Amino acid sequence: MKFALQFAEKGRGKVAPNPMVGCVIVKDDKVIAEGYHQQYGGPHAEVNAINSLPSNFDFTDCTLYVNLEPCSHYGKTPPCSDLIISKKFKRVVVGNLDTNPLVAGKGIQNLKDAGIEVSSGIINSESRELNKRFFWFHEKKQPYVILKWAETKDGFISREPLPANKEDNWITSAESKKLVHQWRAEEQAIMVGTNTVIVDDPELTTRLVDGNNPVRVIIDRGLKLPRTSKVFSTNGRVIIVTDKDVTDEANITYCKVNFDKDFVKSLLNKLFELSIQSLIIEGGSKLLNSFIEAGAWNEARVFVGEKEFEKGIKAPVFDKTVAEMEIVGVDKLYTIKK
């Protein structure tokens, strides 16, 4: 099963909103095939593992290991449980039950009904950690939320007033910047607020690493941001969060929310409806604090650089004594999990 998890990890950043799944086939205590879900819309892990062997291969004495319950419904691909049954596997070992309502035990029941021996809950916690975004999305009906910001040694997120040269406002090292781009590739969406777009004109892409650009979620309540802003480029999907009724266009989806009451809850509910499974928030203090005050976050990733600003916009306050700390370049990276 640990071998299957290693293969599943290869799908990170490429399969969302599907889970990361790896599969290993064993015969006579030897691994004879493996596969993983490589791309959203493509064949699942079980299919790739089975298809790596000759079409006339005899699976009747084989055990199939997979970190998530085989699917039992038609989506972009046929049910994996049907394929496993057709190949007459002797035994199937499953890491986690799939809490997606479309599956939710039906895949395992199909296998048992076909006379296949099934074991489940194998290294359950490790398997669940791998797909924590997927499970949170289906069980809590909300995206998995990661807060990210950089602050100076004296606790500021930005200078105020802003310097003419944007680089004078940069807090962290090149190594940290590259890591952030890797994180973007691993999440389905990235969010910033109006002020961040106006001040920084960010691209919000993964240009420093090899990975898919996340969906860009932009707060634009009054639809005042110029469409010449880099975040509105056509190299990816954009969701504009506003309080107005607007018809979708090209690569832009308009998301109407209530800004006056329970803004964060309203927003997360809408993003769930849009099938956004995970979200990294790279906005300013106002946006970050709104999620912190609502308790609507799963992780916070905080860089602390070597600079001191002495004055400026204060960073959100977190208890770093409960965080995991590592060094990235010359910066300290604190990770806090709820």
Contacts in CASP RR format, 6 or more apart in sequence:
PFRMAT RR
TARGET T0000
AUTHOR 0000-0000-0000
METHOD contacts of the structure
MODEL  1
MKFALQFAEKGRGKVAPNPMVGCVIVKDDKVIAEGYHQQYGGPHAEVNAI
NSLPSNFDFTDCTLYVNLEPCSHYGKTPPCSDLIISKKFKRVVVGNLDTN
PLVAGKGIQNLKDAGIEVSSGIINSESRELNKRFFWFHEKKQPYVILKWA
ETKDGFISREPLPANKEDNWITSAESKKLVHQWRAEEQAIMVGTNTVIVD
DPELTTRLVDGNNPVRVIIDRGLKLPRTSKVFSTNGRVIIVTDKDVTDEA
NITYCKVNFDKDFVKSLLNKLFELSIQSLIIEGGSKLLNSFIEAGAWNEA
RVFVGEKEFEKGIKAPVFDKTVAEMEIVGVDKLYTIKK
1 24 0 8 1.000
1 65 0 8 1.000
1 67 0 8 1.000
1 93 0 8 1.000
1 95 0 8 1.000
1 122 0 8 1.000
1 123 0 8 1.000
1 127 0 8 1.000
2 123 0 8 1.000
2 126 0 8 1.000
3 24 0 8 1.000
3 31 0 8 1.000
3 34 0 8 1.000
3 65 0 8 1.000
4 22 0 8 1.000
4 23 0 8 1.000
4 24 0 8 1.000
4 34 0 8 1.000
4 45 0 8 1.000
4 65 0 8 1.000
4 66 0 8 1.000
4 67 0 8 1.000
5 22 0 8 1.000
5 67 0 8 1.000
5 123 0 8 1.000
5 126 0 8 1.000
5 127 0 8 1.000
5 130 0 8 1.000
7 22 0 8 1.000
7 23 0 8 1.000
7 24 0 8 1.000
7 34 0 8 1.000
7 35 0 8 1.000
7 36 0 8 1.000
7 45 0 8 1.000
8 20 0 8 1.000
8 21 0 8 1.000
8 22 0 8 1.000
8 36 0 8 1.000
8 37 0 8 1.000
8 45 0 8 1.000
8 67 0 8 1.000
8 130 0 8 1.000
9 20 0 8 1.000
9 130 0 8 1.000
10 20 0 8 1.000
10 36 0 8 1.000
10 38 0 8 1.000
11 20 0 8 1.000
11 36 0 8 1.000
11 37 0 8 1.000
11 38 0 8 1.000
12 20 0 8 1.000
12 186 0 8 1.000
13 185 0 8 1.000
13 186 0 8 1.000
13 187 0 8 1.000
13 211 0 8 1.000
13 212 0 8 1.000
14 38 0 8 1.000
14 39 0 8 1.000
14 40 0 8 1.000
14 211 0 8 1.000
14 212 0 8 1.000
15 21 0 8 1.000
15 37 0 8 1.000
15 38 0 8 1.000
15 39 0 8 1.000
15 40 0 8 1.000
16 40 0 8 1.000
16 133 0 8 1.000
16 187 0 8 1.000
16 188 0 8 1.000
16 277 0 8 1.000
16 278 0 8 1.000
17 40 0 8 1.000
17 134 0 8 1.000
17 137 0 8 1.000
17 188 0 8 1.000
17 275 0 8 1.000
17 277 0 8 1.000
18 37 0 8 1.000
18 40 0 8 1.000
18 41 0 8 1.000
18 134 0 8 1.000
19 37 0 8 1.000
19 68 0 8 1.000
19 98 0 8 1.000
19 131 0 8 1.000
19 134 0 8 1.000
20 36 0 8 1.000
20 37 0 8 1.000
20 67 0 8 1.000
20 130 0 8 1.000
20 131 0 8 1.000
20 134 0 8 1.000
21 36 0 8 1.000
21 37 0 8 1.000
21 44 0 8 1.000
21 45 0 8 1.000
21 46 0 8 1.000
21 66 0 8 1.000
21 67 0 8 1.000
21 68 0 8 1.000
22 34 0 8 1.000
22 35 0 8 1.000
22 36 0 8 1.000
22 37 0 8 1.000
22 45 0 8 1.000
22 49 0 8 1.000
22 66 0 8 1.000
22 67 0 8 1.000
23 34 0 8 1.000
23 35 0 8 1.000
23 36 0 8 1.000
23 45 0 8 1.000
23 46 0 8 1.000
23 48 0 8 1.000
23 49 0 8 1.000
23 64 0 8 1.000
23 65 0 8 1.000
23 66 0 8 1.000
24 31 0 8 1.000
24 33 0 8 1.000
24 34 0 8 1.000
24 35 0 8 1.000
24 49 0 8 1.000
24 64 0 8 1.000
24 65 0 8 1.000
24 66 0 8 1.000
25 31 0 8 1.000
25 32 0 8 1.000
25 33 0 8 1.000
25 34 0 8 1.000
25 49 0 8 1.000
25 50 0 8 1.000
25 53 0 8 1.000
25 59 0 8 1.000
25 62 0 8 1.000
25 63 0 8 1.000
25 64 0 8 1.000
25 65 0 8 1.000
26 32 0 8 1.000
26 62 0 8 1.000
26 63 0 8 1.000
26 64 0 8 1.000
26 65 0 8 1.000
27 61 0 8 1.000
27 62 0 8 1.000
27 63 0 8 1.000
28 61 0 8 1.000
32 53 0 8 1.000
32 62 0 8 1.000
33 49 0 8 1.000
33 50 0 8 1.000
33 52 0 8 1.000
33 53 0 8 1.000
34 49 0 8 1.000
34 52 0 8 1.000
35 45 0 8 1.000
35 48 0 8 1.000
35 49 0 8 1.000
35 52 0 8 1.000
36 45 0 8 1.000
36 48 0 8 1.000
37 43 0 8 1.000
37 44 0 8 1.000
37 45 0 8 1.000
37 48 0 8 1.000
38 48 0 8 1.000
40 76 0 8 1.000
41 76 0 8 1.000
41 77 0 8 1.000
42 76 0 8 1.000
42 77 0 8 1.000
43 51 0 8 1.000
43 77 0 8 1.000
44 70 0 8 1.000
44 71 0 8 1.000
44 77 0 8 1.000
44 80 0 8 1.000
45 66 0 8 1.000
46 64 0 8 1.000
46 66 0 8 1.000
46 70 0 8 1.000
46 80 0 8 1.000
46 83 0 8 1.000
46 84 0 8 1.000
47 77 0 8 1.000
47 80 0 8 1.000
47 83 0 8 1.000
49 64 0 8 1.000
50 59 0 8 1.000
50 83 0 8 1.000
50 84 0 8 1.000
50 87 0 8 1.000
59 87 0 8 1.000
59 88 0 8 1.000
59 89 0 8 1.000
59 90 0 8 1.000
60 88 0 8 1.000
60 89 0 8 1.000
60 90 0 8 1.000
61 90 0 8 1.000
62 89 0 8 1.000
62 90 0 8 1.000
62 91 0 8 1.000
63 89 0 8 1.000
63 90 0 8 1.000
63 91 0 8 1.000
63 92 0 8 1.000
63 93 0 8 1.000
64 84 0 8 1.000
64 89 0 8 1.000
64 91 0 8 1.000
64 92 0 8 1.000
64 93 0 8 1.000
65 92 0 8 1.000
65 93 0 8 1.000
65 122 0 8 1.000
66 92 0 8 1.000
66 93 0 8 1.000
66 94 0 8 1.000
66 95 0 8 1.000
67 94 0 8 1.000
67 95 0 8 1.000
67 96 0 8 1.000
67 127 0 8 1.000
67 130 0 8 1.000
67 131 0 8 1.000
68 94 0 8 1.000
68 95 0 8 1.000
68 96 0 8 1.000
68 98 0 8 1.000
68 127 0 8 1.000
68 131 0 8 1.000
69 94 0 8 1.000
69 95 0 8 1.000
69 96 0 8 1.000
69 97 0 8 1.000
69 98 0 8 1.000
69 103 0 8 1.000
69 105 0 8 1.000
69 107 0 8 1.000
69 108 0 8 1.000
69 120 0 8 1.000
70 79 0 8 1.000
70 80 0 8 1.000
70 81 0 8 1.000
70 84 0 8 1.000
70 92 0 8 1.000
70 94 0 8 1.000
70 107 0 8 1.000
70 108 0 8 1.000
70 111 0 8 1.000
71 79 0 8 1.000
71 80 0 8 1.000
71 81 0 8 1.000
71 98 0 8 1.000
71 102 0 8 1.000
71 103 0 8 1.000
71 107 0 8 1.000
72 79 0 8 1.000
72 81 0 8 1.000
72 82 0 8 1.000
72 102 0 8 1.000
72 103 0 8 1.000
72 105 0 8 1.000
72 106 0 8 1.000
72 107 0 8 1.000
72 109 0 8 1.000
72 110 0 8 1.000
73 79 0 8 1.000
73 102 0 8 1.000
73 103 0 8 1.000
73 106 0 8 1.000
79 107 0 8 1.000
79 110 0 8 1.000
81 106 0 8 1.000
81 107 0 8 1.000
81 108 0 8 1.000
81 110 0 8 1.000
81 111 0 8 1.000
82 110 0 8 1.000
84 92 0 8 1.000
84 111 0 8 1.000
84 116 0 8 1.000
85 110 0 8 1.000
85 111 0 8 1.000
85 114 0 8 1.000
85 116 0 8 1.000
89 116 0 8 1.000
90 116 0 8 1.000
90 117 0 8 1.000
91 116 0 8 1.000
91 117 0 8 1.000
91 118 0 8 1.000
91 119 0 8 1.000
92 111 0 8 1.000
92 116 0 8 1.000
92 117 0 8 1.000
92 118 0 8 1.000
92 119 0 8 1.000
93 118 0 8 1.000
93 119 0 8 1.000
93 120 0 8 1.000
93 122 0 8 1.000
94 108 0 8 1.000
94 118 0 8 1.000
94 119 0 8 1.000
94 120 0 8 1.000
94 121 0 8 1.000
94 122 0 8 1.000
95 120 0 8 1.000
95 121 0 8 1.000
95 122 0 8 1.000
95 123 0 8 1.000
95 124 0 8 1.000
95 127 0 8 1.000
96 120 0 8 1.000
96 121 0 8 1.000
96 124 0 8 1.000
96 127 0 8 1.000
96 128 0 8 1.000
96 131 0 8 1.000
96 135 0 8 1.000
97 104 0 8 1.000
97 105 0 8 1.000
97 108 0 8 1.000
97 120 0 8 1.000
97 121 0 8 1.000
98 104 0 8 1.000
98 105 0 8 1.000
98 107 0 8 1.000
99 135 0 8 1.000
99 138 0 8 1.000
99 139 0 8 1.000
100 134 0 8 1.000
100 138 0 8 1.000
101 138 0 8 1.000
108 118 0 8 1.000
108 120 0 8 1.000
111 118 0 8 1.000
112 118 0 8 1.000
121 127 0 8 1.000
128 135 0 8 1.000
132 144 0 8 1.000
132 298 0 8 1.000
133 143 0 8 1.000
133 144 0 8 1.000
133 187 0 8 1.000
133 188 0 8 1.000
133 277 0 8 1.000
133 278 0 8 1.000
134 277 0 8 1.000
136 142 0 8 1.000
136 143 0 8 1.000
136 144 0 8 1.000
136 298 0 8 1.000
137 143 0 8 1.000
137 144 0 8 1.000
137 272 0 8 1.000
137 277 0 8 1.000
137 278 0 8 1.000
141 269 0 8 1.000
141 272 0 8 1.000
142 268 0 8 1.000
142 269 0 8 1.000
142 271 0 8 1.000
142 272 0 8 1.000
142 296 0 8 1.000
143 188 0 8 1.000
143 189 0 8 1.000
143 268 0 8 1.000
143 271 0 8 1.000
143 272 0 8 1.000
143 276 0 8 1.000
143 277 0 8 1.000
143 278 0 8 1.000
143 279 0 8 1.000
144 277 0 8 1.000
144 278 0 8 1.000
144 279 0 8 1.000
144 298 0 8 1.000
145 268 0 8 1.000
145 278 0 8 1.000
145 279 0 8 1.000
145 281 0 8 1.000
145 291 0 8 1.000
145 296 0 8 1.000
145 297 0 8 1.000
145 298 0 8 1.000
145 299 0 8 1.000
146 183 0 8 1.000
146 187 0 8 1.000
146 278 0 8 1.000
146 279 0 8 1.000
146 280 0 8 1.000
146 281 0 8 1.000
146 297 0 8 1.000
146 298 0 8 1.000
146 299 0 8 1.000
146 300 0 8 1.000
146 301 0 8 1.000
147 280 0 8 1.000
147 281 0 8 1.000
147 288 0 8 1.000
147 291 0 8 1.000
147 292 0 8 1.000
147 297 0 8 1.000
147 299 0 8 1.000
147 300 0 8 1.000
147 301 0 8 1.000
147 316 0 8 1.000
148 180 0 8 1.000
148 183 0 8 1.000
148 280 0 8 1.000
148 281 0 8 1.000
148 282 0 8 1.000
148 300 0 8 1.000
148 301 0 8 1.000
148 302 0 8 1.000
149 157 0 8 1.000
149 282 0 8 1.000
149 283 0 8 1.000
149 284 0 8 1.000
149 285 0 8 1.000
149 288 0 8 1.000
149 302 0 8 1.000
149 303 0 8 1.000
149 315 0 8 1.000
149 316 0 8 1.000
150 157 0 8 1.000
150 171 0 8 1.000
150 172 0 8 1.000
150 176 0 8 1.000
150 302 0 8 1.000
150 303 0 8 1.000
150 304 0 8 1.000
150 305 0 8 1.000
150 331 0 8 1.000
151 157 0 8 1.000
151 171 0 8 1.000
151 302 0 8 1.000
151 303 0 8 1.000
151 304 0 8 1.000
151 305 0 8 1.000
151 315 0 8 1.000
152 171 0 8 1.000
152 304 0 8 1.000
152 305 0 8 1.000
152 307 0 8 1.000
152 308 0 8 1.000
152 309 0 8 1.000
152 315 0 8 1.000
153 304 0 8 1.000
153 305 0 8 1.000
153 306 0 8 1.000
153 307 0 8 1.000
153 308 0 8 1.000
154 308 0 8 1.000
154 309 0 8 1.000
154 310 0 8 1.000
155 304 0 8 1.000
155 309 0 8 1.000
155 314 0 8 1.000
155 315 0 8 1.000
156 309 0 8 1.000
156 310 0 8 1.000
156 311 0 8 1.000
156 312 0 8 1.000
156 313 0 8 1.000
156 314 0 8 1.000
156 315 0 8 1.000
157 171 0 8 1.000
157 284 0 8 1.000
157 285 0 8 1.000
157 313 0 8 1.000
157 314 0 8 1.000
157 315 0 8 1.000
157 316 0 8 1.000
158 169 0 8 1.000
158 284 0 8 1.000
158 309 0 8 1.000
158 312 0 8 1.000
158 313 0 8 1.000
159 168 0 8 1.000
159 169 0 8 1.000
159 309 0 8 1.000
159 311 0 8 1.000
159 312 0 8 1.000
159 313 0 8 1.000
160 311 0 8 1.000
160 312 0 8 1.000
160 313 0 8 1.000
162 169 0 8 1.000
162 199 0 8 1.000
163 169 0 8 1.000
166 200 0 8 1.000
171 303 0 8 1.000
171 305 0 8 1.000
171 307 0 8 1.000
172 303 0 8 1.000
172 305 0 8 1.000
172 328 0 8 1.000
172 331 0 8 1.000
173 305 0 8 1.000
173 328 0 8 1.000
173 329 0 8 1.000
173 330 0 8 1.000
173 331 0 8 1.000
175 328 0 8 1.000
175 329 0 8 1.000
175 331 0 8 1.000
176 303 0 8 1.000
176 328 0 8 1.000
176 329 0 8 1.000
176 331 0 8 1.000
176 333 0 8 1.000
177 208 0 8 1.000
178 208 0 8 1.000
178 209 0 8 1.000
179 328 0 8 1.000
179 333 0 8 1.000
180 282 0 8 1.000
181 205 0 8 1.000
181 206 0 8 1.000
181 207 0 8 1.000
181 208 0 8 1.000
181 209 0 8 1.000
182 206 0 8 1.000
182 209 0 8 1.000
183 280 0 8 1.000
183 301 0 8 1.000
184 190 0 8 1.000
184 204 0 8 1.000
184 205 0 8 1.000
184 206 0 8 1.000
184 213 0 8 1.000
184 214 0 8 1.000
184 280 0 8 1.000
185 206 0 8 1.000
185 209 0 8 1.000
185 210 0 8 1.000
185 211 0 8 1.000
185 212 0 8 1.000
185 213 0 8 1.000
185 214 0 8 1.000
187 214 0 8 1.000
187 278 0 8 1.000
187 279 0 8 1.000
187 280 0 8 1.000
188 214 0 8 1.000
188 215 0 8 1.000
188 276 0 8 1.000
188 277 0 8 1.000
188 278 0 8 1.000
188 279 0 8 1.000
189 214 0 8 1.000
189 215 0 8 1.000
189 216 0 8 1.000
189 217 0 8 1.000
189 239 0 8 1.000
189 271 0 8 1.000
189 276 0 8 1.000
189 278 0 8 1.000
189 279 0 8 1.000
189 280 0 8 1.000
190 204 0 8 1.000
190 214 0 8 1.000
190 215 0 8 1.000
190 216 0 8 1.000
190 217 0 8 1.000
190 279 0 8 1.000
190 280 0 8 1.000
190 281 0 8 1.000
190 282 0 8 1.000
191 216 0 8 1.000
191 217 0 8 1.000
191 218 0 8 1.000
191 219 0 8 1.000
191 279 0 8 1.000
191 280 0 8 1.000
191 281 0 8 1.000
191 282 0 8 1.000
191 283 0 8 1.000
191 287 0 8 1.000
192 202 0 8 1.000
192 204 0 8 1.000
192 216 0 8 1.000
192 217 0 8 1.000
192 218 0 8 1.000
192 219 0 8 1.000
192 231 0 8 1.000
192 281 0 8 1.000
192 282 0 8 1.000
192 283 0 8 1.000
192 284 0 8 1.000
192 287 0 8 1.000
193 218 0 8 1.000
193 219 0 8 1.000
193 283 0 8 1.000
193 284 0 8 1.000
193 286 0 8 1.000
193 287 0 8 1.000
194 218 0 8 1.000
194 219 0 8 1.000
194 220 0 8 1.000
194 221 0 8 1.000
194 224 0 8 1.000
194 225 0 8 1.000
195 284 0 8 1.000
195 286 0 8 1.000
196 202 0 8 1.000
196 282 0 8 1.000
196 283 0 8 1.000
196 284 0 8 1.000
196 287 0 8 1.000
197 218 0 8 1.000
197 220 0 8 1.000
197 225 0 8 1.000
197 229 0 8 1.000
197 231 0 8 1.000
198 225 0 8 1.000
201 229 0 8 1.000
201 230 0 8 1.000
201 231 0 8 1.000
202 230 0 8 1.000
202 231 0 8 1.000
202 282 0 8 1.000
203 230 0 8 1.000
203 231 0 8 1.000
203 233 0 8 1.000
204 213 0 8 1.000
204 214 0 8 1.000
204 216 0 8 1.000
204 230 0 8 1.000
204 231 0 8 1.000
204 282 0 8 1.000
205 213 0 8 1.000
205 235 0 8 1.000
206 212 0 8 1.000
206 213 0 8 1.000
206 214 0 8 1.000
213 235 0 8 1.000
213 236 0 8 1.000
214 280 0 8 1.000
215 236 0 8 1.000
215 237 0 8 1.000
215 238 0 8 1.000
215 239 0 8 1.000
215 276 0 8 1.000
216 231 0 8 1.000
216 236 0 8 1.000
216 237 0 8 1.000
216 238 0 8 1.000
216 239 0 8 1.000
217 238 0 8 1.000
217 239 0 8 1.000
217 241 0 8 1.000
217 255 0 8 1.000
217 271 0 8 1.000
217 276 0 8 1.000
217 279 0 8 1.000
218 225 0 8 1.000
218 231 0 8 1.000
218 232 0 8 1.000
218 238 0 8 1.000
218 239 0 8 1.000
218 240 0 8 1.000
218 241 0 8 1.000
219 241 0 8 1.000
219 287 0 8 1.000
220 240 0 8 1.000
220 241 0 8 1.000
220 242 0 8 1.000
221 241 0 8 1.000
221 242 0 8 1.000
221 243 0 8 1.000
221 259 0 8 1.000
222 242 0 8 1.000
222 243 0 8 1.000
222 244 0 8 1.000
223 240 0 8 1.000
223 242 0 8 1.000
223 244 0 8 1.000
223 246 0 8 1.000
225 232 0 8 1.000
231 238 0 8 1.000
232 238 0 8 1.000
232 252 0 8 1.000
234 250 0 8 1.000
234 251 0 8 1.000
236 251 0 8 1.000
237 251 0 8 1.000
237 252 0 8 1.000
237 253 0 8 1.000
238 251 0 8 1.000
238 252 0 8 1.000
238 253 0 8 1.000
239 252 0 8 1.000
239 253 0 8 1.000
239 254 0 8 1.000
239 255 0 8 1.000
239 271 0 8 1.000
239 274 0 8 1.000
239 276 0 8 1.000
240 246 0 8 1.000
240 252 0 8 1.000
240 253 0 8 1.000
240 254 0 8 1.000
240 255 0 8 1.000
241 255 0 8 1.000
241 257 0 8 1.000
241 267 0 8 1.000
241 270 0 8 1.000
242 254 0 8 1.000
242 255 0 8 1.000
242 256 0 8 1.000
242 257 0 8 1.000
243 256 0 8 1.000
243 257 0 8 1.000
243 258 0 8 1.000
243 259 0 8 1.000
244 254 0 8 1.000
244 256 0 8 1.000
245 254 0 8 1.000
245 256 0 8 1.000
246 254 0 8 1.000
246 256 0 8 1.000
247 254 0 8 1.000
248 254 0 8 1.000
253 274 0 8 1.000
255 267 0 8 1.000
255 270 0 8 1.000
255 271 0 8 1.000
255 274 0 8 1.000
256 270 0 8 1.000
257 263 0 8 1.000
257 266 0 8 1.000
257 267 0 8 1.000
257 270 0 8 1.000
258 266 0 8 1.000
263 290 0 8 1.000
264 290 0 8 1.000
264 291 0 8 1.000
264 294 0 8 1.000
264 296 0 8 1.000
265 294 0 8 1.000
265 296 0 8 1.000
268 296 0 8 1.000
271 279 0 8 1.000
281 287 0 8 1.000
281 288 0 8 1.000
281 291 0 8 1.000
281 297 0 8 1.000
284 313 0 8 1.000
285 313 0 8 1.000
285 314 0 8 1.000
285 315 0 8 1.000
285 316 0 8 1.000
288 316 0 8 1.000
289 316 0 8 1.000
291 297 0 8 1.000
292 316 0 8 1.000
297 338 0 8 1.000
298 337 0 8 1.000
298 338 0 8 1.000
299 335 0 8 1.000
299 336 0 8 1.000
299 337 0 8 1.000
299 338 0 8 1.000
300 318 0 8 1.000
300 334 0 8 1.000
300 335 0 8 1.000
300 336 0 8 1.000
301 333 0 8 1.000
301 334 0 8 1.000
301 335 0 8 1.000
301 336 0 8 1.000
302 315 0 8 1.000
302 318 0 8 1.000
302 320 0 8 1.000
302 323 0 8 1.000
302 333 0 8 1.000
302 334 0 8 1.000
302 335 0 8 1.000
302 336 0 8 1.000
303 328 0 8 1.000
303 331 0 8 1.000
303 332 0 8 1.000
303 333 0 8 1.000
303 334 0 8 1.000
304 331 0 8 1.000
304 332 0 8 1.000
304 333 0 8 1.000
304 334 0 8 1.000
305 330 0 8 1.000
305 331 0 8 1.000
305 332 0 8 1.000
306 330 0 8 1.000
306 331 0 8 1.000
318 334 0 8 1.000
318 336 0 8 1.000
319 336 0 8 1.000
320 334 0 8 1.000
320 336 0 8 1.000
322 336 0 8 1.000
323 334 0 8 1.000
323 335 0 8 1.000
323 336 0 8 1.000
324 334 0 8 1.000
324 335 0 8 1.000
324 336 0 8 1.000
325 332 0 8 1.000
325 333 0 8 1.000
325 334 0 8 1.000
325 335 0 8 1.000
326 332 0 8 1.000
326 333 0 8 1.000
326 335 0 8 1.000
327 333 0 8 1.000
END
